[in-house]
């Protein structure tokens, strides 16, 4: 089992507003990157979202925790995708920041 990929995305929105902006965020990614993403499932429990994303014939699972000043994303990459962990980390950081910036 590979070590999880962990990304922290700082924000100054407060927990409630950051959570509001992130709700449905993966669905928006599906519309933006639909040619690369086969399936997306997300479920929220309080300030934690669990997710499964099917991409490139692999399933990526993880969760994110919304905190007062940051969002912590933890992703379990299949071993075949672990080779691109740094690219994945940059992508998560960029897309997370964009979701938090949108009103």
N, C-alpha and C positions, 0 to 999 in steps of 0.2 A: 504494500500500500504506500503510495507516494505521500509525501508531506503536503498538507493543504497549502494552497496559495492564499495569502492573506493580504488584503488591500485596505488601507484606512483612507477615507475621503473626508477631509475637514470641511466644515461649513459653519456658518454663523446664523442659521435659521431657527434654531431651537428644535426640539424633538418633534413637536406636533406638526410644524410646517414642513420639515424635512420628510416626515412620514407621508404627509399629504402629497408632496411632489413625487415621491417614489412609487406610490400606489399606481399600478398599471404601467410602470416604467418598462418592464420586460415586453409587454404587449407592443409598446411603441417601438422597441428595438426590433421586434418581429416585422413590423411594417417597413422599417428602414433597411433591415438586412435580411429580408425574407428569402432571398435567393441562397443564403448561406445557413439559415436557421430552419431546421425541419419542424421542431416543436418547442413549445414553452409552456411550463406549468409554474404557477406561483401561488402560494397560500400564506396569508398573514395570520399571526397570533400576536396580539398586542404590538410591540415594536420590532418584531422579528418576522422576516419574510424567508420562507424556505422556497427553493426553486430547483427545477430540473430543466435543462436546455439540451435539446438534441441538435447537434451540428457536426458536419463532416463524418457522419456515420457513428458518432460517439455520443454518449450522454454525460453531461456535466451536471453535477449536483452541488448544492451549497446553500448558504443562508447569509442574510445580512441582518445586522443589528443596528437600529437607529438610536443614536445617543444624542445628547444635548448639543454637542459640538463636532461630532463626526459620525460617519457611517462606516462600520467595519464589515467588510465582505470576506467571507471564507468560502473557497471553492475547492472541491476535490476533483482534480484533473485525472482522467484516465492516464495510464502510463504513456500511451502513445502521444498524448497531448502535452505531457509534462515537459517535453523537449522545447515547447514554445511558451513556457511559463512566463518569461519576461515580456513577450509580446502580449500575452493574455493579461498580465498585470497592467500594462500600459493602456490596453483597450478598456479594461474595467475602470481604471482611474479616470480616463477621458469621458467615457459614457456616463459614469456616475456623477461626475462634476457637471456635465451638460444637463442631466435630469434635475439636479439640485438648483441649477441656475435658472431654468425655465419657470415661469410663473403660472 
